[in-house]
Amino acid sequence: MANRAGFSVVISSRAQKKIARSWEWYEVRQQGLGDRFVNEVLNKINLIEQFPERYPTRYKFYKETPVAVFPFLIIYRLNKRKKIVRIVSVFHTYINPRKK
């Protein structure tokens, strides 16, 4: 993904796996809920892509922002020089925060 400002988004394999597992978990509970979850994650990723510096830095160089409706955070790192946003984790907020 790339936007007008020239930033590209790269989603780590760890984040991709978490999105897929979470989709499956939600979909088993209610058909269509997994799709809604993925749409909310993608909407937030699009916002990150458009405004990568908008969200606060929480730990060292990592920024995080919540996903609407679902108890997840998107954790990412911004490389201004290379114009890359790397999504490193899609983290469930009920899990021990030290595991982010």
Buried (B, 14 or more C-beta within 10 A) or exposed (E): EEBEEEBBBBBBEEBEEBBEEBBEEBBEEEEEBBEBBBEBBEEBBEBBBEEBEEBEEBEEEBBBBBBEEBEBBBBBBBBEEEBBBBBBBBBBEEEEEEEB
